[in-house]
Amino acid sequence: MIAILFDRCFKLLTDVVPSGNFQRIGVARKRRRNHKDRIGRRPFRTTPPILAVKVIKGGLMSSADVSGSRAPGKVRWRRFAGMLLTAGVAGGALAMLTAQGVLAAQFSVSGMPFTVTADKLSGTGFEQFATLDHMIENSPNEGDTGGQLVLIVSAIDRAELTNLCQSVSLGGMNLKITAGDNGKAVTAHTLVVDSDSITGNASFDDIDIGQDASTLDRVPGVKGNPGVFAQQARTVTILDLRQNNYATTAAAFSLPHLRMSFTDSGC
C-alpha cells in the first residue's frame, strides 16, 4: 500500500513540479526504499515525499511557502475567494457610484446661459459654493471671459420643483421646456446647478455659513476646493425661483408632463 501511495504522489508531483527538479525527489524515494529493505515490514515514519518539494528551488513553491501537509501547486481557495470578493465589492461600488452620478463627469460648458424658473423648490441636503467653469478652447461664446466663468454651485441631495420652466435663447427664438405643472412635481437626486444669478424667497433649516467648501457633507460626493467659502443646510425652500444657469447635472431627473418646443419668448 505504501508503494502505491508513493507512486500516486509521484504522479501528482509530475503535474506541478518542473522536470528539472525531480533529481532530489528521486534521491528521496531511493533512500526510502533502501530504508524499508533494512527495517522489513515496519511502518516507514520518516519525512513523507510531500516535504521533499520543500527543498526544491525554482518550483511552484519555495521552501518558505510549503508548511505542514499543504500540497504544492494547490490554490489557497479561502485566500483567493477573499481577494476576489474584495476586488468585486470595490469594482461594484465604483460602478454603482458612477451609474448613480455620484462620481459626476466634468465637462466643458458651452458658454450659453439658460434660464430656469419654478414656483417652488424644496430640497433636503443643500450645499452652495463658488467654482470656475471652462469652455472649450477658442469657443465662439467666450467673449471677454477668456473661456472661464466664475459661478455659484448649488447642490441638493433630494429636490422637488413645482411648475418648472427652462429656456435658452438661440437668437430670434427660444428652446423652452416645461414640466411638473399638472399636480405632480419634478424630482431630482444629486442635483447640481452652476449659476451666475439666483433670485427668490429662500428659507433654510440648520444652516452653516462660512464653512470650507472641501468639508461639505450634506450632498454625498459633492465638495468644493479647499479654502473656498461655502454654506450648507439640512433643508432649503425657495419660492418664485429664478436662475441664470450655465450647467446642470443630476444623478436622476424625473420630469412629469414634459413639454419641449420652440417659442418666441422664454421663461
CORCOR-V237856 format. One record per helix or strand of 2 or more residues. SS is the DSSP state (~ for helix, > for strand). FROM is the first residue (numbers start at 1). TO is the last residue. If there is no record, write none. Layout:
BEGIN
SS:FROM:TO
SS:FROM:TO
END
This chain:
BEGIN
~:2:16
~:19:39
~:49:55
~:77:100
>:114:135
>:148:162
>:164:169
>:174:179
>:186:205
>:208:212
~:213:215
>:229:249
>:252:254
>:259:263
END
